[in-house]
Amino acid sequence: MARRTLNRHELRKQADAAEQMPESAAVAESDSPPKKSRAKAAAPKVKKPRKKKEPPRLCARWGVFDNSMKQVASFAYNQRGDADQKVVDLSVKKPGGYFIQLVKEPMPEPAVTPAE
């Protein structure tokens, strides 16, 4: 925002008047009590690092899917042959495409037994 131009004649008169004043009066005017400095700003709070969440444990399984990406069956990872056989059986019974895809599912949390 632009400021209004100051009247230079008035400023010059004030400066001349200040020069003609005796030194003791000029010092008295400038001896106003010093302004107190602001209180020091509080130190920024140190944030504690959050403990990172461990990703959930996953187990791999073979999923048998149809063309609309609906999971028809699920087999353990070491039962790939059974999953292939299921795809062949479904293809014979119902026309349409079936395929196998690897599915990662979260493992159930181990039950904690109270120590006696």
N, C-alpha and C positions, 0 to 999 in steps of 0.2 A: 504494500500500500504506500503510495507516494505521500511524502510529508509536505506541508506547506513551506514555501521558501521564507526563511526568517528575514526580518528587517535588518539589513546590515548596518544602517545608520544607528539604530538603537543599540545594537551590539557594540558598535564602536564607542558610543557615549559611555556605556557601562564599563568598557575596558579602560577608557581614559580616566573615569572617576576612580576606578580601583587603583590606577597608578598614582594618582595624586593623594590618596589617603596616606596618613602617616603609617610607618611600618608597624607600630604597636597596635593600631586599630586593625590592620590587615591580619596580623598574627592572632589577635583576639577573635576575629571572625573565623579564622581557620582552625582555632583550637577547640572546636566542638568536640564533645566526647567521642572517642573512637567507637565505631559500630562493632558490636560483638559479632564474632564469626558464628556461623551456624554450627550446630552440634555435629559431630562427625557421624556420618552415615553408618548405620549398623552393618556389620560384615555380612555378606550374603550367606545364607544358610547352606550348609553342605548337604547335598542330597545323597541319601544312602542308595547305593545301587541295588536295584531289585534283583531278587534271585530269579534267574531265567527258568521258565518252565521247561521241563524235559519233554520232548515230543513223545507221544504215546507209543508204546511198543506195538508193532504191527506183525501180523503173520500173513504169509503169502498162501493163496489158495487158487485153484483153477476154477473159473466160473464158466458155465455153459450158458450162452446167450442166444436169443433168437434175433431176427432182423430188426425188431423194434427196440433192441437193447434191453430187453427184460431178462433178468437172470432166471434161468430155468432150473439149474442145479449148481451145486458147489461141491468141490472135492478138495481133499488135502493136497498139499504141494507134491507129495511123493506118490500120488495116485493119478498121474497124468494119463496112463493107459486107460483107466476106468473112465476118465473124462472124454477121451477120444471115442471110446465105445459108446458112451451116452449120446454123443453127437451123431454117430452112425445110426443108432437106434431111432433117434428122433427124426432124422432125415427120411428114414424108411416109413415111419408111421405117418408123419405129417409133412406135406410138401412145404418148402420154404427153406430159408437158410438158417443154419445154426453154426456157431463158431465157439472157440475156446479163447478165453482171455484171462490173464493173470489179475487177480483181485487182491488188494491188500486190506485186511480187516484189522481193527484194533483188537489186541489180545485182552481177554478178561483179566482184571486185577487179581493177583493171587490173594486168596483168603488169608487174613492174618489170624493165626491161632494164638490165644493168650498163653504166655509162658507161665507154667506152674512151678 
